[in-house]
């Protein structure tokens, strides 16, 4: 029984390797790295990082970056889940083995970082602005990406599902950041 179990698992792993090999060949065969769309995805990866480096509030650097890290990790898991389930994918990835890196590791987390940062410095309503940002990303930005051929959705997945994904991520990141700030405050008061 155990040999059959592991043998079947090994076949599934092999199918995954073959799928990734096919994606890599697709990337090379169509010379995606020569297209306008590819360089747009590179811009989505690099420009937000440069902007973050210049504009981040250095006085609250670790708090803001912890929040950003929470956003990044959450989006990474949600994106991996969505791709593995066949809900969506990226036809023109910057790096074939990390298809969502431009959006999930740079552009979208950094957009939310600035929403968070602005709510810290001017007492704006974080949840309101994060929700508005999620609406814009889900119902304006993602359809634009679909129109440009940079994002594909499959099956019954729609933009409302993406909106729920964004909302769950920004709530999780805010709760995690607030929890760690509370722990820090409590620990410092016990000294």
Secondary structure as UniProt FT lines:
FT   HELIX           2..29
FT   TURN            30..31
FT   HELIX           32..34
FT   HELIX           36..55
FT   HELIX           58..60
FT   HELIX           61..84
FT   TURN            85..86
FT   STRAND          88..89
FT   HELIX           96..98
FT   TURN            99..100
FT   HELIX           101..102
FT   HELIX           103..107
FT   HELIX           108..121
FT   HELIX           126..136
FT   HELIX           137..141
FT   HELIX           142..148
FT   STRAND          152..153
FT   TURN            155..156
FT   HELIX           159..189
//
